Amino acid sequence: MKPPRIRDVAALAGVAPSTVSVVLNDVAASRISDDTRRRVHEAAEALGYTPNAAARSLRKGPERALLLVACDGLGHLPYGLGLVQGLQDACWERGVQLLTVAVGTDPAREAEALRFAAGAQVVGTVLASVYHQRRAVPRERNLLCLNIEPDDGGARTAAVVPDEAASGRLVADELVALGHRRVALLGLTESLEISRRREAFVDALVRGGLAPGDIVLDESPNHDGTASGGWVAATRVLELPERPSAIACFNDRMAMGAYRAAADKGLRIPDDVSIIGHDDLEPVAESLEPPLTTVAPPYAELGELAAGLMLESGGSPSPGIRSIPGELVRRRSAAAPGHPARPPVRTPRRHT
């Protein structure tokens, strides 16, 4: 059994992991109520959690620190918050500070941040994006890519990414198991994420006995992965002479649009059409009616793995691309054709 982690204590106490660290490490001048302190100490005792060197790191300064160079809105877009939280949790567990430099989409700012990192007193640098992408990365020492695949396939640089193909298979296998024989996939124009999910999705459906002609592929207009784009694409597939009994969407926002398209046609979810999303985006997935079955990407696990690789190797992780699959979160928007959904349940994640 794995020893309890700071996020386990935080979950039991109902607080943020950073609050647990402040309480257990007696950080000076912290404004935390006595009730919160009591809950944290009780949760730590119940789980058998023992704080480590985090307090010593905070007092000594940034010489034991990991630098995050955050690209493309990482840190404020909801898709990237789990990545940052995973990095933060892993650093706290090891008594290391996480320093962040946000560079947006500006290549010049990114290059400047990496030059700064090369001369900084840090263990190493994590270059991370909110979007899973494949691109050229600098040949810097002590660099790891998170949610970015180096265009050399990881020959010189370590990288940690989500397993997009596994996500596609999860959805396809679920629809085959439920008995759907004609399904649609609503995607975007070409990208690394959609191409890998789509290929695995189609392959798994064909292996499950569907004919290629019974797999409908559509795209939201104007590269639009929003509810509006999902509504347009779902409306098209629901107006086909042979209407699909299930729709898989590139993300949960598109699934919102698919719900609207189904309602416009007088269709019930999941009795008349099943809908599955991707991202397990709060509060979208649980707020829809019925609540949305979706794939939860392994954002926190990716961040934790990236930090662990960097810190346990002293900033020099071995080259190569490591991937982690997401998990299917079953709620009530997907069921056998013509039947109500099963009770909500999560499919356990299998790490590779």
URWOQUI-V439264 format. One record per backbone hydrogen bond with DSSP energy under -1.0 kcal/mol. NH is the residue of the N-H (numbers start at 1). CO is the residue of the C=O. E is the energy in kcal/mol with one decimal. If there is no record, write none. Layout:
NH&CO&E  NH&CO&E
//
This chain:
9&5&-1.7  10&6&-2.3  11&7&-2.2  12&8&-2.1  13&9&-2.4  14&10&-1.5  15&10&-2.1  20&16&-1.6  21&17&-2.1  22&18&-2.2  23&19&-2.5  24&20&-2.8  25&21&-1.7  26&23&-1.2  27&22&-2.0  32&30&-1.1  37&33&-2.3  38&34&-2.5  39&35&-2.3  40&36&-2.3  41&37&-2.5  42&38&-2.5  43&39&-2.4  44&40&-2.6  45&41&-2.3  46&42&-2.4  47&43&-2.0  48&44&-1.1  49&44&-2.5  57&53&-2.1  58&54&-2.3  59&55&-2.0  60&56&-1.9  61&57&-1.5  66&97&-2.9  67&124&-2.5  68&99&-3.7  69&126&-2.9  70&101&-2.4  71&128&-2.8  72&104&-2.5  74&71&-1.7  76&73&-2.0  77&73&-2.0  80&77&-1.5  84&80&-1.8  85&81&-2.5  86&82&-2.5  87&83&-2.0  88&84&-2.8  89&85&-2.9  90&86&-2.1  91&87&-2.2  92&88&-2.6  93&89&-2.3  94&90&-1.0  95&92&-1.3  96&91&-2.7  97&64&-2.2  99&66&-3.0  101&68&-2.9  103&70&-2.8  106&103&-1.6  110&106&-2.1  111&107&-2.6  112&108&-2.3  113&109&-2.4  114&110&-2.2  115&111&-2.0  116&112&-2.2  117&113&-2.3  118&114&-1.8  120&117&-1.1  122&120&-1.8  123&65&-3.5  125&142&-3.0  126&67&-3.0  127&144&-2.8  128&69&-2.4  129&146&-1.7  133&147&-1.5  135&149&-2.0  140&138&-1.7  144&125&-2.3  145&158&-2.5  146&127&-2.7  147&160&-3.1  149&133&-3.2  151&135&-1.4  153&150&-2.1  159&320&-2.3  160&145&-2.3  161&322&-2.7  163&324&-2.4  164&162&-1.3  167&163&-1.3  168&164&-1.9  169&165&-2.2  170&166&-2.5  171&167&-1.8  172&168&-2.1  173&169&-3.1  174&170&-1.7  175&171&-2.2  176&172&-2.5  177&173&-2.5  178&174&-1.8  179&176&-1.1  180&175&-2.3  183&214&-1.9  184&246&-2.1  185&216&-2.7  186&248&-3.2  187&218&-2.9  195&191&-2.5  196&192&-1.9  197&193&-2.1  198&194&-2.9  199&195&-2.2  200&196&-2.0  201&197&-2.7  202&198&-2.8  203&199&-2.3  204&200&-2.4  205&201&-2.0  206&202&-2.5  207&203&-2.5  208&204&-1.5  209&206&-1.7  210&205&-2.3  214&211&-2.5  215&212&-1.6  216&183&-2.9  218&185&-2.5  220&187&-2.5  224&221&-1.7  230&226&-2.4  231&227&-2.3  232&228&-2.2  233&229&-2.3  234&230&-2.8  235&231&-2.3  236&232&-1.7  237&233&-1.9  238&234&-2.3  245&182&-2.3  247&274&-2.8  248&184&-3.0  249&276&-2.7  250&186&-1.6  252&278&-1.6  255&251&-1.5  256&252&-1.8  257&253&-1.4  258&254&-2.0  259&255&-2.2  260&256&-1.7  261&257&-2.4  262&258&-2.4  263&259&-2.3  264&260&-2.4  265&261&-1.3  266&263&-1.5  267&262&-2.8  272&268&-2.5  273&268&-1.6  274&245&-2.4  275&333&-2.4  276&247&-2.3  277&293&-2.4  279&295&-3.2  285&281&-2.4  287&283&-1.4  288&284&-1.6  292&285&-2.9  294&329&-1.9  296&327&-3.2  299&297&-1.4  302&298&-2.5  303&299&-2.2  304&300&-2.5  305&301&-2.6  306&302&-2.5  307&303&-2.4  308&304&-2.5  309&305&-2.7  310&306&-2.0  311&307&-2.9  312&308&-2.5  315&310&-3.3  320&157&-1.5  322&159&-3.0  324&161&-1.4  327&296&-1.8  329&294&-3.4  330&345&-3.1  332&291&-1.7  338&271&-1.5  339&336&-2.4  345&330&-1.5  347&328&-3.0
//
